[in-house]
Amino acid sequence: MLRFAAKRLLLALAVAFSVSLIAFLLLRVSGDLAGTLAGEEASPEEIERIRALYGLNRPLLVQYGEWLLRSLSGDLGRSLFYPESVANLILDRLPNTAILACLGLAIALLLSIPLGMVAALRRNTWIDRSALGLAVLGQAMPSFFFALLLIFFFGLTLGWLPVSGTETLANFILPAVALGWFSTPVLMRLTRAGMVEVLAADYIRTAHAKGLPTHVVLIKHALRNAVAPVAALASVQFGNMLSGSVVIETVFALQGIGYLAWEAISRKDFPVVQGILLVVALFYVVLTMVSDLLNAWLDPRVREG
C-alpha cells in the first residue's frame, strides 16, 4: 500500500508540474502580454519598454522557472485589472466556489444513491429504465441550458429563489442544483451497478436466510458495500465541480473563482487566469490521488502489497 501511495504521489507531482508548464506556455503564446499592459494605442517603443520592464523579452522557460519559484512561495503575481495580488483574489473568491461545490456534490449524492438503489432493486422494470433515461438526459443536457431553465421556472416564474448574488445560502441553491445535476448520472449508474453486484452475493442471501429485516439487509449490508466505490468517485466529482463551475458561476453571477476566471479571460488578465489554472489543477490532482488511494484501500490485493 505504501509503495502504491508513493507511486501515486510521484505521478500527481508530475501531472501538477506538466499542467503548470502547459498553462504558462499557452497563456504566453495566446497573446502579447506587453501589448495588453501598454494599451491599444501604445507605440512600439512603449511596448518594448514594458516588455523589458517585466522581463517578457527573456526566454519562456526562464520566465516559467521564475514564476514557478514564486508560486511555490505563494506569490502568484499581481492582477492587471484589480489592484491586488492574484493570491488574494483567489482566496477571496474560493469560499464561494467551495460552498457551491459542496452543495452540488451533496445534491448529486442525495439524488444518485436513492435512484441507483431503486433501479437495482427494480432491475429491468420501467423504474430501472426511467432512472437510466434520466441519467442519459442529465449528461446530454448542457449545464448552462439546465441552469437557464432553473432560473426561468424557479427564479423568474415562481419567484421562489434568487438567481444571482452570494448574500445568503438561498443564493447557492439553484447553482448547486445545476452543478450537481451533471454529476448525478455517473454516480447513479455506479450505485446501481454496485447494488446489482452486491445483491447477488452469497452473504446477502445468508442475511435474508437468517431472517433479518429487508431494510437492515439493504442498508447495513448491501448499501454499505455498494457505495464504497461511489465515495471514491465522489472525490473526483468534487474536483470536477471546482474546475467546472465557470459556466454555472457565470450564468448565476456567483462571485467564485469560476466567475473570476471568466472576468480575467475577457479582460486578458493573464496572471489571474494562470493562477486560477494552477490552483484548480492542484485541487484536481490531489482529489484524484485521494480517489485512487480509496480505491486501492478497497482492493485487498493492493492493500496487502
Disulfide bonds with the S-S distance in Angstrom:
none
